[in-house]
Amino acid sequence: MYQIIDGKSTAAEIRAEIATEVEKMKERGSRVPHLAAILVGNDGGSETYVSHKVKDCEEVGFRSTLIRLPASVTSEELFERVKEMNSNPEIDGLIVQLPLPEHISEHRVIEAIAPEKDVDGFHPVNVGRMAAGLPTLVSATPAGIMELLKRYKIPLRGAECVVVGRSNIVGRPVSILLSQKGADATVTVVHSRTGNIEKIIKRADIIVAAIGSPGFITAEMVKEGAVVIDVGTTRMPAPETKSGWRLKGDVDFENVAPKCSWITPVPGGVGPMTRVSLLLNTLKACNR
Ligand code: GUN
């Protein structure tokens, strides 16, 4: 019988730990952590993500500032706002929600954020420090996955991990973290150009699925007893729900779960851990 890796309750535990820490900061007379988010345009997904981030800040006692800019904003105007936030000593963490409109270069915006305030961990300085095994702000989803594996005591040393997907946000960084000293897993990264992908995934003790292709991982690809971490969050039309959509992971949960030792659900697995990791990074940026 498989067991659920419950990201929702784990994240709630961590939020409670953070809230306690914030109370102590207040008692000491310290300033509380402050996260600033820049939202450009009206992308539906981005609106939801940013509103969650603001709500999470409130719950743990952080300050938050949301800056909304129109989709027509120029790169220069956006850079100006980023610079302002970089030099504002009252702001600890700054995120610019992605995706950005076509006319703005995402990587130039990311590079404009001060690395010590880059709580998304997307700046090349932070990515480089992470890859070198130096203390840094690690991006939220990879950090959340590592925290889940740790809290659930999933053995990593020598385990065969297959990471499905090579994105800058999840696949690439999580593959680096899993193979690092201390984690000590043996890691294979597979992607859209990999031949024989099913056979490679079938070897895995631990599968991290981060491709954004709903239901891609089927039961035939999964070894008996594997641990499955599902990072997918594709919005599927669902007329029966209030919002009109529901999230579907990269794993065919119904058929895969019975083969697993542990598996994360969608929703309620990696997603809540991503959100709480952003709070942890903001706390860390504040304590620097
Ligand atoms: N868009 C999708 N995920 C993320 C994220 O983690 N951070 C930012 N800034 N934008 C995103």
Boltz pocket constraint, residues with backbone or C-beta under 6 A from the ligand:
constraints:
  - pocket:
      binder: B
      contacts: [[A, 95], [A, 96], [A, 97], [A, 98], [A, 99], [A, 120], [A, 140]]
      max_distance: 6.0
